[in-house]
């Protein structure tokens, strides 16, 4: 019998498998995707948010625990378990040497990735390289890996894991780690979670999936049916405004449009609907998908002029270009009069001080609703550019309630051999909102904890917060 069964194939699952194997447990990892698409959403990531009290190789200055916590508290609006959040934060300070031992390499932040050189460590080669490094290390250590192996149900007894099923095949193990992602690829479930709006629309019908098509939420739904303790709102997610021309699945980071804070956003009626300059982009980019989802037709338009070009990471698709604002409105098929008035009102309201997109500058609007708090300057220098944006779901926040040992709970009682990591429990830390790189912080911390806990439950190693 296998000691530890890991269900999932992304960062959290791999961290769990590696830690369990290092503790001496035999490990089998089941990945639903074929080998070419292994890694879940982790293959599309590029960095890890890291606490550090002093400069470290690719990380500048310091990013202490309290600042990290306040950043997380601000974006979640308090919808977070402080105990588990601080555990994640502290773990982020110590995980990188372990990651390096398993082949992960880091590099300084890329040009155009605003404000991340101090807070986030970038993976050399991106998430795909990280995933490949972990799989290579797992193979070298003797972790068994099976692809095209979706688990659709578990055999449980009194809160304990007994076996998992891949179709009709029954796989027993002494302990199990669930790291199979959320339900963002399940259109029916997204539709149910978001419902129908006041305009009679089903918003989820217009969502794109930034990540893997294999996160159907099958095991999450199963665990809910088995009475596992659940946390999170099914309509909350990491949801980014991405280029409307992006593919339905696996568009990843390159479909993001990072120009929002440097221009204005309008809906299909040509009206602004939120403060584009509220805060630094890494702390706000993941709210824009939800904001767009609340607009008519679930579409928004990012408008910039030539002054913004070169100040953000260029997206994979070029913007629609025009020599005047009326021409841009026509090209984007927006109501010309309303669009031109919105831009004229915005330009007139701008109070330009010293523009600096690297700090919270003093360029703002006055007498305008919604306000633009920072980086507000007239959009008046042709050529003009427009990007049509749709909600892009990365991962959902509904998940399994857990604790410092990463145990799954039933009626408030922790299982002694069933554990959870990654997106399946991220809602414990992320009730809403997001700040760049924290998903990888959560997955790495709880993947490592879950792997160590599972090995101990199987009689190997010692149970402790290994992250």
PyMOL commands that set and color helices and strands:
alter all, ss='L'
color gray80, all
select helices_A, chain A and resi 11-22+35-37+40-44+65-76+82-92+96-101+126-141+187-194+203-206+218-225+253-255+260-262+281-293+296-298+306-308+325-331+336-349+422-424+426-428+438-457
alter helices_A, ss='H'
color red, helices_A
select strands_A, chain A and resi 2-7+27-30+47-49+106-107+120-123+144-146+153-157+160-166+169-178+208-209+230-231+237-243+264-267+300-305+320-322+350-351+364-365+384-396+399-400+407-410+413-420
alter strands_A, ss='S'
color yellow, strands_A
deselect
rebuild
show_as cartoon
